[in-house]
Amino acid sequence: MNNQHSLNPLDDQPVGRSFLKYLIPSMLGMLLVALNITIDGIMVGNKLGSTALAGIGIASPVYTLFVAMSLWVGLGGATLYSQNMGAKDTQQARTAFSYSLTIIFIATLAIGVTAFVFRDALVYALGANAETYPFASDYLNVMLLFGFVFTIENALSVFVRNDGNPNLAMMAQITFALSNVVINFVVLYVLDLGVAGVAYGTILAAFLGLMVLLSHFFKKSNRLKLIRIRWNKKIVVAIIIIGFPSFLSEVGLSVFTISHNRTLETIAGTDGVSAFALLNYVHSTVLLTFLGMGSAIQPLISYYHGAKQEEKKRRTIRIATATALGAGAVLLLIMQLAAMPIISLFGNFSDSVTGHAENGLRIFVMAYLFMGINFVMMTYYQSIGKVKMAVWITAAREMILMLVFIAVLPRFLGVNGVWLSVPLAECIVLITIVIYYKKQAMRERVLPMSS
């Protein structure tokens, strides 16, 4: 075992300063990625129309699945990496890094090629109809074959951030976002290549982001090194278990998208699906904002946990939850005041589409009061190894409770029942977190006294 006892900046830096050091670049990077997604939607909606937008929305769960794979392995490995760096075990940290990149490349390439063989059946299973199939198919085919570029770029970004370089991770996100906007503008408005061209443009932008991340390996401060690995079941299982909540979270986004698409197709037809595609572009922006908060605390909590710095862990989570609550309240206010101007950015659609979208957005955004805190607490429990609680938070809010509500509420409330399913699920999950956290705090106070 190779132990390294050199001082890490996190050892003596104030918690508030460390939080800001990671929060600002994480939030800026995520916001730019979110802006990129929104601008993409605006360009596609204005150039190709609402049906093309719906087609991309139908195919988007496949993109989400690739992101899920990268976060599953990337965050699982990065958490182990930071915990081991906190414990001053550099060799074990590098082993976790090497295993993670190897696993993510092989797994996502194999999944993409296998799914490509069954791509036609997959498109319809995702909710396509005769109108949306051509657009969904064009987008899906590209993503299945080249989606591994996302997984490597996304996983490496997590490790670079955990290696003390959140600014470079942000620069990679900026590179991806800006280049994607430029490339897709050329693809749509100059070359007129349609939906498939948009997918290729996004892949190319991710590759450019990957090139930025690789510059980390030429820095003196770099502690990430690929080393020769031999099969070690214990490390692989640890990566998979710790990272599973992140995978589940991204899969939950696919469940969210598919369930809403299929339910709205039944209740409101293509107009309902198009309205949801508009809402989902806006929602993706908010999700990435909250994900930025989680990305900020994960390296800190993992390192403090490995270094057994309990008070710093508690202070970090207090600051993060307060930040999430404030951000959720601001986002809720913005969405309520500017629902129609935001929707109109995506193009001129029928009254039916805009009506569904405005109504849905005003109801749906109530979830943001709870969602940010739920994101932060899921990341917290994942980072300290309480995986069961992290899994509960993710599965309940994005699958179990949401699916129950989306199956039941529309029978009584119609389309409004669809829009209410997520806010209700988020609220109930937050209540369970508060109960669990208080019980844990009481148990920790009692144990020292009894010992």
C-alpha positions in Angstrom: 0.0 0.0 0.0 1.3 3.4 -1.0 0.4 6.1 1.6 0.8 9.7 0.8 0.7 12.1 3.8 1.0 15.5 1.9 -1.5 18.1 3.0 -4.6 18.5 0.8 -6.1 22.1 0.6 -9.3 20.6 2.0 -7.6 19.7 5.2 -7.1 23.3 6.4 -9.4 25.4 4.1 -12.6 26.8 5.7 -15.7 24.8 4.8 -17.5 27.8 3.3 -14.6 28.7 1.1 -14.2 25.1 -0.1 -17.9 24.9 -0.8 -17.7 28.1 -2.9 -14.6 26.8 -4.7 -16.5 23.8 -5.9 -20.0 25.3 -6.1 -19.2 28.3 -8.4 -17.5 26.4 -11.3 -20.0 23.5 -10.9 -23.0 25.8 -11.1 -21.6 27.9 -14.0 -20.6 24.8 -15.9 -24.0 23.1 -15.4 -25.9 26.3 -16.2 -24.0 26.7 -19.5 -24.8 23.0 -20.3 -28.4 23.7 -19.5 -28.4 26.9 -21.6 -26.9 24.8 -24.4 -29.8 22.3 -24.1 -32.3 25.1 -24.1 -30.8 26.8 -27.1 -30.7 23.4 -28.9 -34.5 23.1 -28.3 -35.1 26.6 -29.5 -33.2 26.0 -32.7 -34.8 22.7 -33.4 -38.3 24.0 -32.5 -38.0 27.1 -34.7 -36.3 25.3 -37.6 -38.0 21.8 -37.7 -41.2 22.3 -35.6 -42.8 20.8 -32.6 -43.0 17.2 -34.1 -39.2 17.1 -34.5 -38.8 18.4 -31.0 -41.1 15.7 -29.7 -39.1 13.1 -31.6 -35.9 14.2 -30.0 -37.7 14.2 -26.6 -38.8 10.6 -27.2 -35.3 9.4 -28.1 -33.7 11.4 -25.2 -33.9 8.6 -22.6 -31.2 6.7 -24.5 -28.9 9.7 -24.1 -29.9 9.8 -20.5 -29.1 6.1 -20.1 -25.5 6.8 -21.3 -25.2 9.7 -18.9 -26.5 7.3 -16.2 -23.9 4.7 -16.9 -21.1 7.3 -16.8 -22.4 8.7 -13.5 -22.9 5.3 -12.0 -19.3 4.2 -12.5 -17.8 7.7 -12.5 -19.3 8.9 -9.2 -18.9 5.5 -7.6 -15.2 5.4 -8.5 -14.7 9.1 -7.7 -16.2 8.7 -4.3 -13.8 5.9 -3.6 -11.0 8.0 -5.0 -11.7 11.0 -2.7 -12.3 8.8 0.3 -8.9 7.1 -0.2 -7.2 10.5 -0.9 -8.7 11.7 2.4 -7.3 8.6 4.1 -3.9 9.3 2.3 -4.0 6.0 0.3 -2.9 7.3 -3.1 -2.4 3.9 -4.7 -5.9 2.7 -3.8 -7.3 5.9 -5.1 -5.6 5.5 -8.5 -6.8 1.9 -8.6 -10.4 3.1 -8.3 -9.8 5.6 -11.1 -8.3 3.0 -13.5 -11.1 0.5 -12.8 -13.7 3.1 -13.4 -12.6 4.3 -16.8 -12.0 0.7 -18.0 -15.5 -0.4 -16.9 -17.3 2.6 -18.3 -15.8 2.3 -21.8 -16.4 -1.4 -22.2 -19.9 -1.4 -20.7 -21.4 1.6 -22.7 -19.9 0.6 -26.0 -21.3 -2.9 -25.6 -24.8 -1.6 -24.6 -24.8 0.9 -27.5 -24.0 -1.7 -30.2 -26.4 -4.2 -28.8 -29.3 -1.7 -28.7 -28.5 -0.5 -32.2 -29.4 -4.0 -33.5 -32.9 -3.6 -32.0 -33.3 0.1 -32.7 -36.6 0.1 -34.6 -38.5 -1.8 -31.9 -36.8 0.5 -29.3 -38.0 3.7 -30.9 -41.6 2.6 -30.7 -41.1 1.2 -27.1 -40.0 4.7 -26.1 -43.4 6.2 -27.2 -42.9 7.1 -30.9 -45.9 7.2 -33.3 -46.1 7.5 -37.1 -45.5 11.3 -36.9 -42.5 11.3 -34.5 -40.8 8.0 -35.6 -38.6 9.5 -38.3 -37.1 12.2 -36.0 -36.7 9.9 -33.0 -35.1 7.2 -35.2 -32.6 9.6 -36.8 -31.5 10.9 -33.4 -31.4 7.5 -31.7 -29.2 5.8 -34.3 -26.4 8.3 -33.8 -26.6 8.2 -30.1 -26.4 4.4 -29.9 -23.3 4.2 -31.9 -21.3 7.1 -30.5 -22.8 7.7 -27.1 -19.7 6.2 -25.5 -18.0 9.6 -26.1 -20.4 11.1 -23.6 -19.7 8.4 -21.0 -15.9 8.9 -21.1 -16.2 12.7 -21.1 -18.7 12.7 -18.3 -16.9 10.2 -16.1 -13.5 11.9 -16.5 -15.1 15.3 -15.7 -16.2 13.9 -12.3 -12.6 12.6 -11.5 -11.0 15.9 -12.6 -13.3 17.7 -10.2 -12.5 15.3 -7.4 -8.8 15.7 -8.1 -9.1 19.4 -7.0 -9.6 21.0 -10.4 -13.3 22.0 -10.6 -12.3 25.0 -12.8 -11.0 22.7 -15.6 -14.2 20.6 -15.3 -16.1 23.8 -15.8 -14.0 24.8 -18.8 -14.8 21.4 -20.4 -18.5 22.0 -19.8 -18.2 25.5 -21.3 -16.3 24.1 -24.3 -19.0 21.4 -24.8 -21.9 23.9 -24.5 -20.6 26.7 -26.7 -19.2 24.4 -29.4 -22.5 22.5 -29.4 -24.5 25.7 -30.0 -22.2 26.8 -32.9 -22.0 23.3 -34.5 -25.8 22.7 -34.3 -26.5 26.2 -35.7 -24.4 25.4 -38.7 -25.9 21.9 -39.0 -29.5 23.2 -38.9 -29.4 26.6 -40.6 -26.4 26.4 -43.0 -26.1 22.7 -44.0 -29.8 21.8 -43.3 -28.9 18.3 -42.0 -31.9 17.9 -39.7 -32.1 15.8 -36.5 -29.3 13.4 -37.4 -27.0 16.4 -37.9 -28.0 17.7 -34.5 -27.0 14.4 -32.9 -23.7 14.3 -34.7 -23.0 17.9 -33.6 -23.6 17.0 -30.0 -21.2 14.1 -30.2 -18.5 16.3 -31.7 -19.0 18.9 -29.0 -18.6 16.2 -26.3 -15.4 15.1 -27.9 -14.0 18.7 -27.8 -14.9 18.8 -24.1 -13.0 15.5 -23.6 -9.9 17.1 -25.2 -10.0 19.9 -22.6 -10.2 17.4 -19.7 -7.2 15.5 -21.0 -5.1 18.6 -20.4 -5.4 17.9 -16.6 -2.9 15.1 -17.0 -0.2 17.6 -18.0 -0.6 19.6 -14.8 1.9 19.3 -11.9 -1.1 19.2 -9.5 -2.5 16.1 -11.2 -2.8 13.0 -9.0 -4.9 11.0 -11.5 -2.9 8.2 -13.0 -4.0 5.2 -15.0 -2.3 2.1 -13.6 -2.2 -1.5 -14.6 -5.1 -3.3 -12.9 -5.9 -6.9 -12.1 -9.4 -8.2 -11.5 -10.5 -7.3 -8.0 -14.1 -8.1 -7.3 -14.1 -6.1 -4.1 -13.2 -2.8 -5.8 -15.7 -3.4 -8.7 -18.5 -4.2 -6.3 -17.7 -1.1 -4.2 -17.8 1.1 -7.3 -21.1 -0.4 -8.5 -22.8 -0.1 -5.1 -21.6 3.4 -4.2 -22.4 4.8 -7.7 -25.8 3.0 -8.0 -27.9 5.9 -6.7 -26.5 8.2 -9.4 -27.3 5.6 -12.1 -30.8 5.2 -10.6 -31.2 9.0 -10.7 -30.4 9.2 -14.4 -32.5 6.1 -15.2 -35.3 7.8 -13.2 -35.1 10.7 -15.7 -35.8 8.2 -18.5 -38.7 6.7 -16.5 -39.9 10.3 -16.0 -39.7 11.1 -19.7 -41.2 7.8 -20.9 -44.0 7.8 -18.4 -45.0 11.4 -19.2 -44.7 10.9 -22.9 -46.9 7.7 -22.9 -49.5 9.1 -20.5 -49.8 12.4 -22.4 -49.9 10.6 -25.7 -53.0 8.8 -24.4 -54.6 11.9 -22.8 -53.7 14.8 -25.1 -52.1 13.2 -28.2 -49.1 14.7 -30.0 -49.9 18.2 -28.7 -49.5 16.9 -25.2 -46.2 15.2 -26.0 -44.9 18.4 -27.7 -45.9 20.5 -24.7 -44.0 18.1 -22.4 -41.0 18.3 -24.7 -41.0 22.1 -24.1 -41.4 21.7 -20.4 -38.7 19.1 -20.3 -36.2 21.5 -22.0 -36.9 24.0 -19.2 -36.8 21.3 -16.5 -33.4 20.0 -17.8 -32.0 23.5 -17.0 -33.2 23.3 -13.4 -32.1 19.7 -13.0 -28.6 20.6 -14.1 -28.6 23.5 -11.6 -29.4 21.2 -8.7 -26.9 18.6 -10.1 -24.3 21.3 -9.9 -24.9 21.6 -6.2 -24.5 17.9 -5.8 -21.3 18.0 -7.9 -20.0 20.7 -5.5 -20.5 18.8 -2.3 -19.6 15.2 -3.4 -15.8 15.7 -3.5 -16.0 17.6 -0.1 -18.2 15.1 1.7 -16.3 12.1 0.3 -12.9 13.6 1.3 -14.1 14.7 4.8 -15.6 11.3 5.4 -12.3 9.5 4.4 -10.4 11.9 6.7 -12.9 11.5 9.5 -13.6 15.2 9.7 -17.2 15.0 11.0 -17.8 18.6 11.9 -16.8 19.7 8.3 -19.3 17.2 6.9 -22.1 18.7 9.0 -21.3 22.3 8.1 -21.1 21.4 4.4 -24.5 19.8 4.4 -26.1 22.8 6.3 -24.7 25.3 3.8 -25.7 23.1 0.8 -29.3 22.6 1.9 -29.8 26.3 2.6 -28.4 27.1 -0.9 -30.7 24.5 -2.5 -33.8 25.8 -0.7 -33.0 29.4 -1.8 -32.3 28.4 -5.4 -35.6 26.4 -5.5 -37.6 29.4 -4.3 -36.0 31.7 -6.8 -36.6 29.3 -9.7 -40.2 28.8 -8.7 -40.8 32.5 -8.7 -39.1 33.0 -12.1 -41.1 30.2 -13.7 -44.4 31.5 -12.4 -43.8 35.0 -13.5 -42.3 34.2 -16.9 -43.9 30.9 -18.0 -45.3 32.2 -21.4 -42.2 34.2 -22.4 -40.0 31.2 -21.7 -42.3 28.9 -23.8 -42.5 31.3 -26.7 -38.7 31.2 -27.0 -39.0 27.7 -28.5 -41.1 28.8 -31.5 -44.6 29.6 -32.6 -46.8 26.6 -31.8 -50.5 25.9 -31.8 -52.7 27.2 -29.0 -53.2 23.7 -27.8 -49.4 23.1 -27.4 -48.7 26.4 -25.7 -51.8 26.0 -23.5 -50.7 22.6 -22.2 -47.1 23.8 -21.8 -48.0 26.9 -19.8 -50.4 25.1 -17.5 -48.0 22.2 -17.0 -45.1 24.5 -16.2 -47.0 26.5 -13.6 -48.0 23.3 -11.8 -44.8 21.3 -12.3 -42.4 24.0 -10.9 -43.8 23.6 -7.4 -41.5 20.6 -7.2 -38.4 22.9 -7.2 -39.0 23.9 -3.5 -38.2 20.3 -2.5 -36.1 18.9 -5.4 -32.8 20.8 -4.7 -32.7 19.6 -1.1 -33.5 16.0 -2.2 -30.6 16.1 -4.7 -28.2 17.4 -2.0 -29.2 14.8 0.6 -29.0 12.0 -1.9 -25.5 13.0 -2.8 -24.6 13.4 0.9 -25.8 9.8 1.8 -24.1 8.4 -1.3 -20.8 10.1 -0.4 -20.7 8.7 3.2 -21.6 5.2 2.1 -25.2 5.1 3.3 -26.3 3.8 -0.1 -29.7 2.4 1.0 -30.9 5.8 2.0 -29.5 7.4 -1.2 -31.3 4.7 -3.3 -34.6 5.3 -1.4 -34.4 9.0 -2.1 -33.8 8.4 -5.8 -36.2 5.5 -6.4 -39.0 7.1 -4.4 -38.9 10.5 -6.0 -38.2 9.5 -9.6 -39.9 6.1 -9.9 -42.0 4.6 -7.1 -44.1 7.6 -5.9 -44.0 9.4 -9.2 -45.3 6.3 -11.1 -48.1 5.8 -8.5 -49.2 9.4 -8.8 -49.0 9.5 -12.7 -51.0 6.2 -12.8 -53.7 7.4 -10.4 -54.1 11.2 -10.5 -55.0 11.6 -14.2 -58.1 9.5 -13.6 -59.4 12.2 -11.4 -57.6 15.4 -12.5 -56.9 14.7 -16.2 -53.8 16.4 -17.6 -53.3 18.3 -14.3 -52.8 15.0 -12.6 -49.8 14.3 -14.8 -48.2 17.7 -14.0 -48.8 17.2 -10.2 -47.2 13.8 -9.9 -43.6 15.0 -9.6 -44.2 17.9 -7.1 -46.1 15.5 -4.8 -43.4 12.8 -5.0 -40.7 15.3 -4.2 -42.6 16.7 -1.2 -43.2 13.3 0.3 -39.6 12.2 -0.2 -38.3 15.3 1.6 -40.5 14.5 4.6 -39.0 11.0 4.8 -35.5 12.5 4.6 -36.2 14.9 7.5 -37.5 12.0 9.6 -34.5 9.8 8.8 -32.0 12.6 9.4 -33.5 13.5 12.8 -33.5 9.8 13.9 -29.8 9.5 12.9 -28.9 12.7 14.8 -30.6 11.4 17.9 -28.9 8.0 17.6 -25.5 9.7 17.2 -26.1 11.8 20.4 -27.2 8.8 22.4 -24.4 6.3 21.4 -21.5 8.4 22.9 -23.4 8.8 26.2 -24.2 5.1 26.4 -20.6 4.1 25.6 
